[in-house]
């Protein structure tokens, strides 16, 4: 079945630096790639998403890029702030399975002041 | 709107006991799903449903049953709890179809401990 690999599992940066998290997948039929942020003790929430017909999408300090040929997509956070500290999950929807949504294992991001 | 509501928030069971985690959504979402979250394992899909009467297995379905008799409700049943089922469980729902954003809305989670 479809799976998605996420790297790194942990990431530590200084405030103001950039952070990049990368996910790779295997099924070229996947067509929707969201990213979720989960703060400690909270539920995951969508922060940005991209569809397969788009190569890049930005929303203020966060951006997502998609390379369908290489089958990977990445989350970029610029000018990181302490409140960006959280666990980030990539995910994808594969239309070949009732559009089920599968998550990566997560990246714990720590932003140090 | 309440969104996605899960109950109970906390539960302790003994091995072999059964229980049902309740999930309800008031957004008229076709798609509903259950995930379990374990440290270092991310969110793993247990079962999902794309409408009333339609359910399918996810990545880790063993030991769990689901049913979808209405659009609003999607209960998760543990028939004989095992310590390996100690986890945090999230119910989530979204719209489906080509015009939907695909955003998955999560409940607050249910922390289950099996002794």
Interface residues (C-beta under 8 A of the other chain):
Chain A: X1 X6 X9 X32 X34 X36 X43 X44 X45 X46 X49 X89 X91 X93 X97 X98 X99 X100 X101 X102 X103 X104 X105 X106
Chain B: X31 X33 X35 X40 X41 X42 X43 X44 X45 X48 X50 X54 X56 X58 X59 X90 X94 X96 X101 X102 X103 X104 X106 X107 X108 X109
